[in-house]
Amino acid sequence: MAGNSQRRGAMRKPGSKKGAVVGSGGQRRRGLEGKGPTPKAENRPGHAANRRANATAKRSAKTQDKGSNELVAGRNPVVELLRANAPATGLYVALGIEADDRVAESVRLAADRGISVLEVSRPELDRLTSGAMHQGLALQVPPFEYAHPDELLEAAASTGEPPLIVALDGVTDPRNLGAVVRSAAAFGANGVLLPQRRSAGMTAVAWRTSAGTAAKLPVAVAVNLTRQLRAFADQGLMIIGLDADGTMEFDNLDLATSPLVIVVGSEGRGLTRLVREACDATVSIPMSAGVESLNASVAAGVVLAEVARRRRAAGRI
């Protein structure tokens, strides 16, 4: 016991009350070691690439929680998706259908990419597509992968033209969403922005309405739409909202040639208050008396066509 007591005493500095103090416990050695190579941007906390990677991971996790693959039905949407090299896991073809060029091309494209081609009875295809108008053809696609809002500006930068983004505020009908995506792609927009809440998503119905253009145009999700619109404004984009009581007439849309975000509200209530306050201007579309408002996707198409016309006239596209 005495020997043990002596050893414990030898580990204390003179004048110290208690505790072992001899040696650094390896701390000095660790302090001299390097910290290793600099992590990649997406692995560095606080870096923009890290924020995008985290947002993508969260969206992927939510998507996986929501469910499995979906079926896009109809000959035109299916062949457009396959032409656009959209991700797909299976092509369903109804037995005994009258094959046209779209069916033949769909089967060929699927086979070339190694996508399973499955022949099923028409009643079975009716069941799989929940009674949708499939025309004897349906494509199984994985859950849609949304982009980060920053990627919309990156897509614009790669074109060398002023950015053009379409944002939807409270549009909950997937057919409207699909139609807006199709118009945005047709008139040269760089992408579509959706709010995380109270919005339609890129379901099979939206895929079908977009006629496959969703495979070519990025669709991003903002956690907070108002905050994201202000972030775009800080980066030099003008924010205009479509509103029946707009502060600017459609014929005076001189902002068309500027870096632009067009915000489309829901068909019933229009733009929400906070989103309207984030807009630099609101634009109304002149209509005949007795017509209250246009459907959201039609209104978006009208304004996008006007923006494209003005940009062509100005030599911007």
ABEGO torsion letter per residue (X at the ends): XAAAAAAAAAABBBGBABEBABEAGGAAAAAABBAEBBBBAAABBGBAAAAAAAAAAAAAAAAAAAEBBBBBBEAAAAAAAAAAGBBBABBBBBBGBBBBAAAAAAAAAAAAAGBBBBBBBAAAAAAAAGGBBAGGBBBBBBBBBBBBAAAAAAAAAAAGBBBBBBBBBGBABAAAAAAAAAAAAAAGBAEBBBBABGBBBBBAAAAAAAGGAAAABBBBBBABAAAAAAAAAAAGBBBBBBBAABABBAAABAAAABBBBBBBBBAAAEBBAAAAAABABBBBBBBBBGBABBBAAAAAAAAAAAAAAAAAAAGAX
